[in-house]
Amino acid sequence: MPLAVNDRGQTYGSAGAGEEPDLIAVVATNGRQGYVDADELADATGSGQNFTSPEEALRWQEERAGRAVVVPVFLSDGVTRVGDFVVQ
């Protein structure tokens, strides 16, 4: 099943269905369903980093230990903010 596309040309839906959408479905801390920008989520989790060594990856983790990163949650339009998603 192809991903849906909003008026801005961004794909949206669930991750892991063979292709990753631009906007990934999540549930915000306030319980509202919405979407986070895939690039922002990757930056928050470290999966968007291009580590050149295990030491660099460990240093990145240590710098962020105990810190929560708040990623905005939007409606499928990618503009209307409906909450926050927290990555710890």
Secondary structure, 3 states (H helix, E strand, C coil): CCCEECCCCCEEECCCCCCCCCEEEEECCCCCEEEEEHHHHHHHHCCCCCCCCHHHHHHHHHHHCCCCEEEEEECCCCCCEEEEEEEC
